[in-house]
Amino acid sequence: MPLPKAIVKPGYQPQSDNTDKFFTQLQSGPVGQLWIASAEEITALYPSRTLAEFEMITIYSDEHHYQNATAELIDGKFLPPFEVPKRAEMVLAQVRSTNLGEVLSPKAFGLEPILRVHDEQFVTFLSTAWEEWVAAHGNYDALPLNWATRTMRQDRVPEAIDGKLSYYSFDAGTPITAGTWRAIQASANVALTGQEWVTNGEQAVFALCRPPGHHAARDLYGGYCFLNNAAIATQAFREAGAERVAVLDIDYHHGNGTQSVFYDRSDVFFLSLHAHPKDEYPYFLGYEDEIGVGQGKGFNRNYPLRWGTDWNTYGAALTDAVNHIREYAPDVVVISLGVDTFEHDPISKFCLKQEDYQKMGQAIAHLNKPTLFVMEGGYAVDEIGINAVSVLSSFAAG
C-alpha cells in the first residue's frame, strides 16, 4: 500500500520558520486536495502536530434522499421506517459542526465494481423492480409476499414481480421505492470513492453511505440493505492491490451479507460483533461456529453478544477482534460502522453509552492501518451523528 497522505486545513501554519519546499508544496494549491506528502514526513517536519489536525475526509451524496419509504413491517405492524433520510443528515451535520474534515461528493464508477460482488440478475432486478411493480400494482412502495423457504424450490426465478421480490429478499422491512435504484447506486459510489482515496494514500476516510449495505448478500436484499457497500469497497481494495483486507463489522446486527460474500476466502478476514442470533435479527447467521469454509476456514469470526451488553463485555470482545486483525496483518481495514449498539436505539437492546464510542475509535486506531469507515445502522436519530463522529474523531486522534 502507498504511504498515507495528508490534507491541509484552512489556516494551517507551521510551528517553526521552516520554509523548505515541502511546506511550500503543501500550500501550493486548493485546500482539500491530496499532496505528495506522507504522514511520516509531516510528523517528522512538524513533531508538535498530530495527524488528526490534518482531518478525515467524508464522502457523501445527497442522492440518499431518493430512498424514502412510507412504511416497513416490524413487530407485526406496518410502521414508519426507522431507516430514514434524517439519519444521514444528522451524521453529516455532526461531521461539519465538529470540523472533522472536508466533505466530498462521490465519483461515478458504473456497474462493474458492483457486479464483482453481486449477481448480475439480482442487480438487473434491482434496477427494474420499481417499474415492474408500478405496472402490476400502482405507485406505492413494493414489498414481497412470501419467501422460498424450506421444501420450496430456489432454482427458478419467478416472472411476476411479486415472485421476484420474494425470491430476492429475506424480509418485508426493506421497501423498494421510486428512488431506490438511484439511491443505492449513489451509496455504492460513496463507498467506492472512499476506497479510492484510501488506496491513493489517505490513512482514513469516512464513507457516509445510505442506504446501508451489510445485510445484502450476493443475490439477496433485506435489513434496509440492497447493495453491500462494504463488500463492494473490500473487493475494490483487493483489485487495487491489497493482498489482505480485514472487515470489522461493529453494527448491532450481524453482517450476514458480508459474511456470505467472503465466507470461502482467505484474502478477506470478516469479524462481526453483534446481538446474538438466538435473540435478534437476522436470526439465521452470526453464531460462533461459523468460521468459514474451504480456503476461508478460519477467516470468519463472530462475536454474538446477548441483550443488555454493556461496554465491559463489548470492549473485551472488540479487543479480541482487534488482536486477531493484528495477527492477520491486513493491508487495509474496512469498518462497517453501525451505532445501533447505543443504549437508546429504538430497535436494539445493547447498553453502550455515548462515551463508549470514543473508546471504540481508540481501539480501532491501535491497528495503525489504512482504514475505510462505511456507515451502516443506527436509528436513535438525535444521537446517531454524535455517536458515529465520536468513533471517527477518536480514531483520528489515535
Secondary structure by P-SEA (a helix, b strand, c coil): cccbbbbbccccccccccccaaaaaaacccccccccccaaaaaaacccccccccbbbbbbbcccccccccccccccccccccccaaaaaaaaaaaaaacccbbbbbbbbcaaaaaacccaaaaaaaacaaaaaaacccccbbbbccccccccccccccccaaaaaaaacccccccccccaaaaaaaaaaaaaaaaaaaaacccbbbccccccccccccccccccccccaaaaaaaaaaaacccbbbbbbcccccaaaaaaaccccccbbbbbbccccccccccccccccccccccccccbbbbcccccccaaaaaaaaaaaaaaaaaacccbbbbbcccccccccccccccccaaaaaaaaaaaaccccbbbbbbccccccccaaaaaaaaaaaaaac
